Amino acid sequence: MKKLLICSMMCLMTLFAKAQVLTSASVQKVYESVTTDVDNGFAYNAECDGDGRIIAMEVYRKKLQRKVGVTLIPVCRYLYTYTADGLLSSRIKYVWRRNTWRCFARHDYSLTDHLYSVDYSRWNRKKNTFDEATGKMTYTLLPDCTVSNIACYCRHHKNAPLKLEWQSEVISQPVGWDYFLTKK
């Protein structure tokens, strides 16, 4: 059940971002979208590289205090890496535990021959490294960068191969799909 939830979240993240190929521009656009919603109960902080690309983002929960105002409680931190042409290559998630950032998971993104793939790996604290991917989503792209097919794969046992869980043909793009997000 946990793996189905993870795979579903991977698919929803892409649809939420309304992007088939995530780029530095799409990360920036999502950041701008969440930071303009001041009533969502969260605060955000981003760090950019010399090219203006977001390389780290921290998320804080706003906790209202009676006399002090608002206290920011750390929730999670994301580290982003990009290819030379601006495509998102990985996103590592950290969670705030016992007053420190603890590595939690990583999404690896790749684009080859009109196939966009997202692999999900969890952090192994005992080995101090990421485990092999437990989930994978693939998006088959048409020449105009629209998605024609989505497939979800899961690994049910350690060292077992990824197994196709489901796939779906995409009949139409989401309403409001922003072509800009697939551009660098």
C-alpha positions as CSV (number, residue, x, y, z in Angstrom):
1,M,0.0,0.0,0.0
2,K,2.9,2.4,0.9
3,K,4.4,1.8,-2.6
4,L,1.2,2.5,-4.3
5,L,0.9,5.8,-2.4
6,I,4.4,6.7,-3.4
7,C,3.9,6.0,-7.0
8,S,0.6,7.9,-7.0
9,M,2.3,10.9,-5.4
10,M,5.0,10.8,-8.1
11,C,2.3,11.0,-10.8
12,L,0.4,13.7,-9.0
13,M,3.5,15.8,-8.5
14,T,4.0,15.9,-12.2
15,L,0.4,16.7,-12.9
16,F,0.3,19.3,-10.2
17,A,3.3,21.0,-11.7
18,K,1.5,20.7,-15.1
19,A,4.8,19.7,-16.6
20,Q,6.0,16.7,-18.4
21,V,9.7,17.5,-18.2
22,L,10.7,19.4,-15.1
23,T,13.2,22.2,-15.5
24,S,14.7,24.9,-13.5
25,A,11.9,27.2,-14.8
26,S,9.2,24.8,-13.6
27,V,10.8,24.6,-10.1
28,Q,10.9,28.4,-10.0
29,K,7.3,28.6,-11.1
30,V,6.1,26.2,-8.5
31,Y,8.0,28.1,-5.8
32,E,6.5,31.4,-6.9
33,S,3.1,29.8,-6.8
34,V,3.4,28.5,-3.3
35,T,5.0,31.6,-1.9
36,T,2.2,33.9,-3.2
37,D,-0.4,31.9,-1.2
38,V,0.1,33.5,2.2
39,D,-2.9,31.8,3.8
40,N,-1.6,28.2,3.3
41,G,0.0,27.9,6.7
42,F,3.5,27.5,5.4
43,A,6.5,29.7,4.8
44,Y,9.3,28.9,2.2
45,N,12.9,29.9,1.7
46,A,14.8,29.2,-1.4
47,E,18.5,29.4,-2.2
48,C,19.6,30.0,-5.8
49,D,22.9,29.4,-7.7
50,G,24.8,31.9,-9.8
51,D,22.4,31.3,-12.7
52,G,19.3,32.0,-10.7
53,R,18.2,28.4,-10.5
54,I,16.7,27.2,-7.2
55,I,19.1,24.7,-5.6
56,A,17.6,24.4,-2.2
57,M,14.2,25.1,-0.7
58,E,13.1,24.9,2.9
59,V,9.4,24.5,4.0
60,Y,8.3,25.8,7.4
61,R,4.9,25.4,9.1
62,K,3.6,28.6,10.6
63,K,2.5,28.3,14.2
64,L,0.6,31.2,15.7
65,Q,1.7,32.3,19.2
66,R,-0.6,34.2,21.5
67,K,1.7,37.1,22.3
68,V,4.8,36.6,20.1
69,G,3.2,36.3,16.7
70,V,4.3,33.5,14.4
71,T,6.9,30.8,15.0
72,L,8.3,28.9,12.0
73,I,8.7,25.2,12.5
74,P,11.0,23.4,10.0
75,V,9.2,20.7,8.0
76,C,11.3,19.6,5.1
77,R,14.1,20.7,2.8
78,Y,14.7,19.9,-0.8
79,L,18.0,20.0,-2.7
80,Y,17.8,20.3,-6.5
81,T,20.4,19.4,-9.2
82,Y,20.1,20.2,-12.9
83,T,21.7,19.1,-16.1
84,A,23.8,21.6,-18.0
85,D,20.7,22.5,-20.2
86,G,18.5,23.2,-17.2
87,L,16.6,19.9,-16.9
88,L,15.9,18.8,-13.3
89,S,18.1,15.7,-12.6
90,S,17.4,15.0,-8.9
91,R,15.6,16.3,-5.9
92,I,16.6,15.1,-2.5
93,K,14.2,15.5,0.4
94,Y,15.2,16.0,4.0
95,V,12.9,16.0,7.0
96,W,13.3,17.9,10.3
97,R,13.8,15.4,13.1
98,R,15.4,15.9,16.5
99,N,16.5,19.4,15.7
100,T,18.4,18.5,12.5
101,W,17.8,17.8,8.8
102,R,17.7,14.1,8.1
103,C,17.9,12.7,4.6
104,F,14.7,11.0,3.6
105,A,14.4,10.2,-0.1
106,R,15.5,11.1,-3.6
107,H,13.8,11.5,-7.0
108,D,16.0,11.1,-10.0
109,Y,14.8,12.5,-13.3
110,S,16.0,11.5,-16.8
111,L,15.0,12.2,-20.4
112,T,16.0,9.8,-23.2
113,D,14.5,9.3,-26.6
114,H,11.1,10.9,-25.7
115,L,10.9,8.9,-22.5
116,Y,10.9,10.9,-19.3
117,S,11.5,8.8,-16.1
118,V,11.3,9.5,-12.4
119,D,12.9,7.1,-10.0
120,Y,12.1,7.1,-6.3
121,S,14.8,5.9,-3.8
122,R,14.7,6.0,0.0
123,W,17.6,6.9,2.2
124,N,19.2,4.0,4.1
125,R,20.5,5.3,7.5
126,K,22.4,2.1,8.3
127,K,24.3,2.1,5.0
128,N,24.4,5.9,4.8
129,T,23.4,5.8,1.1
130,F,20.3,5.6,-1.0
131,D,18.7,2.2,-1.6
132,E,17.9,1.0,-5.1
133,A,14.8,2.6,-6.5
134,T,11.5,1.3,-5.1
135,G,9.3,3.1,-7.6
136,K,9.5,4.5,-11.1
137,M,7.2,6.5,-13.3
138,T,7.7,6.8,-17.0
139,Y,6.1,9.3,-19.3
140,T,6.2,8.8,-23.0
141,L,6.5,12.1,-24.8
142,L,5.3,13.1,-28.2
143,P,7.4,15.4,-30.4
144,D,5.3,18.4,-29.1
145,C,6.3,17.5,-25.5
146,T,2.8,16.3,-24.6
147,V,2.5,13.0,-22.7
148,S,1.0,10.0,-24.6
149,N,1.4,7.3,-22.0
150,I,2.2,7.0,-18.2
151,A,3.5,3.8,-16.6
152,C,4.1,3.0,-12.9
153,Y,6.6,0.4,-11.7
154,C,7.2,-0.8,-8.2
155,R,9.8,-3.0,-6.5
156,H,8.0,-5.3,-4.0
157,H,11.1,-7.0,-2.5
158,K,14.7,-6.0,-2.1
159,N,16.8,-6.9,-5.2
160,A,13.7,-7.8,-7.2
161,P,13.1,-6.2,-10.6
162,L,10.8,-3.3,-10.9
163,K,7.3,-4.6,-11.9
164,L,4.8,-2.8,-14.0
165,E,1.9,-1.9,-11.7
166,W,-0.3,0.0,-14.1
167,Q,-0.1,2.1,-17.2
168,S,-2.5,4.6,-18.9
169,E,-2.8,6.3,-22.2
170,V,-3.2,10.0,-21.9
171,I,-6.0,11.2,-24.0
172,S,-5.7,15.0,-23.3
173,Q,-3.5,17.3,-21.3
174,P,-4.7,18.9,-18.0
175,V,-6.7,22.2,-18.4
176,G,-4.4,25.1,-18.2
177,W,-1.3,23.1,-19.2
178,D,1.5,25.5,-19.5
179,Y,3.9,24.7,-22.4
180,F,6.5,27.1,-20.9
181,L,7.2,24.6,-18.1
182,T,8.8,22.2,-20.6
183,K,11.2,24.8,-21.8
184,K,14.5,25.7,-20.2
